[in-house]
Amino acid sequence: MHPRDQTIFALSSGRPPSALAVVRVSGPCASLVLTTLAGKLPAPRQASRRLLHDGAGQPIDDSVVLWFPGPGSATGEDVAEFHVHGGRAVLAALLAAISGIPNMRAAEPGEFTRRAFENGKLDLTEAEGLDDLIHADTDRQRRQALRQLQGLLGNRARDWRERIIEASALIEAGIDFSDEGDVPAELMAPAVKAIGALHDEIAEVLAAQGQAERLRDGLVVAIAGEPNVGKSTLINQLARRDVAIVSPHAGTTRDVIEVQLDLDGYPVTVIDTAGIRETDDPVEQEGVRRARARADDADLVLWLVEAGRAVDPDAMSLLGKSGNASSPSGGAIWVVRNKIDLGGVEGVRPRGEFGIAASRGDGIPELVDALVKFAADFFGTTEGALVTRARQRDLLRRASDSLRRSLELIEEGEELAAEELRAAAYALGRLLGRVDVEDVLGAIFQRFCVGK
């Protein structure tokens, strides 16, 4: 039997033990599983309380079961759900009983969603939205993923594709009736107008900056500076817990430490790097190398220096940055003067500089407020953003380029323009996952958890 024709099952709720657990079954044998374990099928889409028994007639658990006959189910196939107590022994007995039924196998990661996609229950952009929703860490990421799951991009792409096909039909009709005098001209005018409008719409979407794509990955902030200036103390303050070892000895941090933060709904990864300095210690040299690499890739670098001391240009040169300029990769750099409680800071600090006492928390709220504002400017507005992945942007760009070329070629020959329109429709078909997407399905669905 082909794996896609087999019936799959998996725990679809959290890791046990838990108060309740959900085990999902999808495929042609889902009804057999229900009747074998629960005695008979309940009414479709109505919860029913049943005492479950294994193949030997031994009771498993007092449960609630549901029956969703296909195609009116989440996957488009027959689906059964068992809501049981979430103890390890209960789940082990239930999963063992299910696996003992012929033609059953455990589901692979994302297989339920993949079957829903293959059965037309959702397109590929909606599946990607579901993946983003599963992995959302902040409220802003959740809202963006939910909009995508609800078809924000997919609905627009379907509309664009239908309009391209309509314009293509007009052009091809003009080709077919080329000997009918003025018929081709009558068909070409509305086709050209439609193609121009489509190109402008897609180009407008592409012209928007990739804030939504960046929101998925988050903002990266690196804390850098010379050894023993309080970098680890600062990251502990930002994380509100001890994530880095704090020591008065220089060179304590040898590797890169990362912590994930939610700043007003913006996902931020803060990196504590090794102290940057010239050293003969091979282990510390490797730490400095890694620190430089991560800081160069960061969107923002917080360069720590002790209050009252000037920023060492030699140390900054090791980082590949200088002053308050942007980094080579486009990131910004802020000077953060630590240990202001010990004195040495006078007057008004220049723009882009902050004064803190990391050990006591002085100045941390002001620094966090500035980070939130930086994140807001960095991400911009993502409300209503259509494109959330590089794959989506690439395919929309291909469609836009094909539409532009069709307009350029229409005077040279309708056949060439029609071919470019077919290419544009094909790109949007790949965006939706309706044509030739086997090469990307595995990469997308393997990130899903088992049971989803």
Salt bridges, closest charged atoms under 4 A:
ASP61 OD1 - HIS85 ND1 3.01
ASP62 OD2 - ARG49 NH2 2.49
GLU77 OE1 - ARG115 NH1 3.08
GLU81 OE2 - ARG24 NE 3.77
GLU81 OE1 - HIS83 NE2 3.06
GLU111 OE2 - ARG105 NH2 2.44
GLU111 OE2 - ARG115 NH2 3.61
GLU118 OE2 - ARG4 NH2 3.55
GLU118 OE2 - ARG114 NE 3.17
ASP123 OD2 - ARG158 NH1 2.49
GLU126 OE2 - ARG158 NH2 3.76
GLU128 OE2 - ARG391 NE 2.74
ASP131 OD1 - HIS135 ND1 2.90
ASP131 OD2 - ARG389 NH2 2.92
ASP131 OD2 - ARG447 NH1 2.40
ASP132 OD1 - ARG216 NE 2.97
ASP132 OD1 - ARG389 NH2 2.86
ASP139 OD1 - ARG142 NH2 2.65
ASP139 OD2 - ARG143 NH1 2.46
ASP159 OD2 - ARG163 NH1 3.06
GLU172 OE2 - ARG422 NH1 2.57
ASP200 OD1 - HIS199 ND1 3.66
GLU201 OE1 - ARG156 NH2 3.93
GLU201 OE2 - ARG163 NH2 2.82
GLU213 OE2 - ARG393 NE 2.83
ASP255 OD1 - ARG290 NH1 3.01
GLU258 OE2 - ARG294 NH1 2.47
ASP264 OD2 - ARG140 NH2 3.60
ASP281 OD2 - ARG254 NH1 3.38
GLU284 OE2 - ARG277 NE 2.73
GLU286 OE2 - ARG289 NH2 2.64
GLU286 OE2 - ARG290 NE 2.92
GLU306 OE2 - LYS339 NZ 3.11
GLU353 OE1 - ARG337 NE 2.98
ASP362 OD2 - ARG360 NH2 2.34
ASP377 OD2 - LYS373 NZ 3.24
GLU383 OE2 - ARG143 NH2 3.51
GLU383 OE1 - ARG147 NH1 3.04
ASP394 OD2 - ARG398 NH2 3.07
ASP401 OD1 - ARG404 NH2 3.91
GLU408 OE2 - ARG404 NH1 3.25
GLU419 OE1 - ARG422 NH2 2.82
GLU420 OE1 - ARG405 NE 3.23
ASP436 OD2 - ARG430 NH1 3.44
GLU438 OE2 - ARG4 NH2 3.77
GLU438 OE1 - ARG114 NH2 3.36
ASP439 OD2 - ARG430 NH2 3.62
